[in-house]
């Protein structure tokens, strides 16, 4: 996939047929991982405990990356036939035979809900790096403001908002008030208040970069993964994300 923050987990030789695993993954694609596990484990409809256990493992990997189950959606996966598991079955009177169980290499992909929702919305073609329509060009007074914003981190990813491409523009007026034109992965993202609190700390409390600020949240053109800087991509890879 080519979208942001896809966390991939592979479970080799899972005791399930490749066909059953693919059917299970298709049923839960687009569900929150919590709902997906519940459906595959408890129903309604056909259950698939082996794939539910793979999702359990994927959740454990996400937890180590600092992500919670409530943030994640099942966005994809695959299953390919693997070597069968062969074991001895002992019978009465000392007899034995062999049992062969089909297995599959199962891969699941989880993604942050906000990024998944944003990727589902068609976006107009824009040239990355061009000013957003309606925003003023930045000048020398904007430089220290933008530098301070490197201290503002996305709470989900732990990567700064500048490298994630969330800062569309910075201007500072004659009264030393900064206007920040910003976006997030989705208009439904609940983090605007948290971000503004961090910005206040970075610009006004830790150091008096400006006299005051305001944030203008914009959603068109929509944020997309190509807005991430090269440094941002390296930071995401360092915490386990790929394919963005």
Secondary structure, DSSP 8 states (H G I E B T S, - for coil): --SS-EEEEEEEEESS-HHHHHHHHHHHTTSBHHHHHHHHHH-SS---HHHHHHHHHHHHHHHHTT--GGGEEEEEEEEEEEEEEEEEEE-GGG-EEEEEEEEEEEEEEEEEHHHHHHHTS------TTS--TT-----HHHHHHHHHGGG-B-TTT--BTTTTT-EEEEEE-TTSEEEEEE--S-TT-TTHHHHHHHHHIIIIISS-SSSEEEEEE--SS---GGGS-HHHHHHHHHTT-B--
